[in-house]
Amino acid sequence: MTHNIFREPEPGFVAHTAGSSLLVRNGGIRDWVAYTTGETYPASAKLVEATKKWGASEARDETAWSLANDTSQTMFEAIADDPARAQRFANVMTDMTSTEGYNIRHLVHGFAWDQLQAGSLVVDVGGSTGHASKAILQQARDLKFLVQDRPEIVAQGNDLLSQEDDEHMRGAISFEVHDFFTVQAPRHAAVYLMRFILHDHPDPQAIQILRSIVPALESGSRLVVMDGILPEPNTLLKTEERTIRIMDCEMMTTFNSRERELSDWRALFSAADSRLQLHNAVKPPGSVNSVMEVVFEG
């Protein structure tokens, strides 16, 4: 009540405010709060303990989240075993795209999708239920999309796609079960899209993900990577810098990962394959993240 989430209209009574009533009326907000209180906060409380125990570990099973959940599984492995938890996470990722800093329009306008050749295939790696592909398709109607993710997420994505009123969308988007740590099959795709993927993984795993795509690339193929680029100190408004640095802390507590500076991104692509060259990095106005265009110069 001190933060005006609830109110006390009279002694002994607690009532909703417009803010707290969103927990009842808005499923996306409810899932977001449940994810934060159930996953993020308990992990944050274990960060000091994890650091004392494992130091600067990059192991996927030596995280603050691992301690909080008393498991050797990663968060993604754990939620895959719990359909309700997996759906909650997918809902949070979808709902995030409605916020200003993470709005999906920043991806749509951060790359010239409509300049790709008609019929070009975009592989949406780890694309959840396809919300990014659907948004891009609204601007670039001539493209085809293949959304890849875990089996339970693919099932949810297919179900949502079948409910779409847009017949063209149902024909332009398909789903495929794929583990992005395994090698991609060559399919002459023009773009491999990775949105909020690599920041979830420390460098060794991020390099493995990138290397798994390389065998499928042709000269001129692109990776479009949308993720945070840590700013130089005092170059952003504090309100903007706060958001990306909070995400940096969350990546550390949950995955032993981090948000990267531009030089870190260049080094990451080069470590995966010297033919992966960062050609452009655009931070759309109002966006927390940047859109990076990486070209395979094979």
Beta strands, then each sheet from edge to edge (+ up, - down):
strand 1: 6-7
strand 2: 15-16
strand 3: 121-125
strand 4: 144-149
strand 5: 173-177
strand 6: 191-195
strand 7: 222-227
strand 8: 276-282
strand 9: 290-296
sheet 1: 1+ 2-
sheet 2: 5+ 4+ 3+ 6+ 7+ 9- 8+
end
